[in-house]
Each structure stands twice: as C-alpha cells, then as structure tokens.
Amino acid sequence: MLAGPARLNEPMSDDEADERQAFRAVLPRLRVWDTDLPAFDPAAAPGAPLTLFHRWFVEAVAAGQSEPHAMTLATAGADGRPDVRTLLLHDADERGWHFASHATSAKGRQLAARPWAALGFYWPARGRQIRVRGAVSAAGPEESRADLGVRSTGALASALTGRQSDVLGSTEELARASEAAWERARAEPRAPVPTWTRYVLDAEEVEFFQGDAQRRHVRLRYRRTATGPAGGDWSRELLWP
C-alpha cells in the first residue's frame, strides 16, 4: 500500500535532507550547450515552417540527438489548468503534426473538450527548440487503425493494455494485464484497439529557437495568415530572446 500524502510543514527525514542537498549541489554546476552551435540566419529561412521543421529534424538526427521525435504535448483540463506530458511524433505534413493516444486517456478527454494544444521539441545536440500551437482534430477510425498497425509489437501490447491514466491498484495488476496484452499482440498483430486515436495538430504558430553561447539566441516565429494548399500563407517575425 502506498503511503498517504505528506503533511505541510512536516520535518524532513535525514534521507530527504540528504537528497535535497545532493540536488542543490549538482544543479548550479550544470551548463547548457557546452559545444559548438550552428548558426541560423532567419532571413534565409523558408516561407513555411514545415520545410524548416523537416530540415532541423534531420539535422538533429545527424547530430546524434537521442529520441528527436520525443515531444511535449500541452493541453488544458476541465478546470482550465495546463497539463503536459511527453510522447512521440508520428508524422509532420501539410495537415499538421501527428501523434496518437487513447481517446479515453486524460489527454484524449481534454482534447475532446478543448481541442487546442501546444507541442515542444528540444534538441540540445543542436541547441534548438521548436514550439507549435494550434487546433487539434481526431483522425477517423481507419487512419487510427493504420497508425497502430505499423508500430511495434510492444506498442500494440501497450495499447491493448489500455486504461491509460486510470488509477492503478498495484504493479502486480499491471504485470498481469501487460502479459495478457503481449500474448494477444503476438497472436493478433492486427488486433483492434477501438479507443486508439491518431490526432493532428493544425499549426497556427510555429517558433524556431536557435541557442547561442553568448545568449544572443535567435527566435523566429511563423504565424498563419491564410489557409490553403500546402499549409497556407505565413508571416515571419523575430522575437527577443
């Protein structure tokens, strides 16, 4: 049984005090971008953000960035407060930035009620960040099934385990459900997961951040001015770092 919540102003144990001291000892010593960073000339940037995103993504992979497709997804709950988590990018095309989850998960319920979100990518190997904001729509059942169909057995097993974000009674309960899901995933590579949903964020703003060792960071923001083929028209503006 997990312990209950700690009381406010309760004295710290010796272990807690040691952990805090260790944290505060290492945090001030950390440095960022202790390497050569690429130059970024915003005047030479393409007219639409998708092209630049593709370019930076490939460059992040070439630089050895670990898991460059990992991104943060920010949504809003029923109380209007922000919520955030890390998940994987599934595609980026003229429709927008693609990701997937259960429609019954916390993020799925939040997007159903408030279909707006923001994405964040951070690639320290290049000193770069990308922020994306816009409306989110759910793809249809066929596209959602296809999304899961091309992923690994482990991804299918995880989706079949289900109940994402529900309260878990014990790790043993998870182990039993996961084992059953793995068995089914191996036996049925196309097993249906009705709640699995592919989402697409149609960007209205995309910001590209290039870090600079002198802290003269370059921030270029694209803002959509009109919709149309290939993502529509965009304006560009620089932001103070």
Secondary structure, DSSP 8 states (H G I E B T S, - for coil): -------TT----HHHHHHHHHHHHHGGG--S--S------GGGS-SSHHHHHHHHHHHHHHTT-SSTTEEEEEEE-TTS-EEEEEEE--EEETTEEEEEEETTSHHHHHHHHS-EEEEEEEETTTTEEEEEEEEEEE--HHHHHHHHHTS-HHHHHHHHH--TTS--S-HHHHHHHHHHHHHHHHH-TT---TTEEEEEEEEEEEEEEE--TTS--EEEEEEEEE--GGG-EEEEEEE--
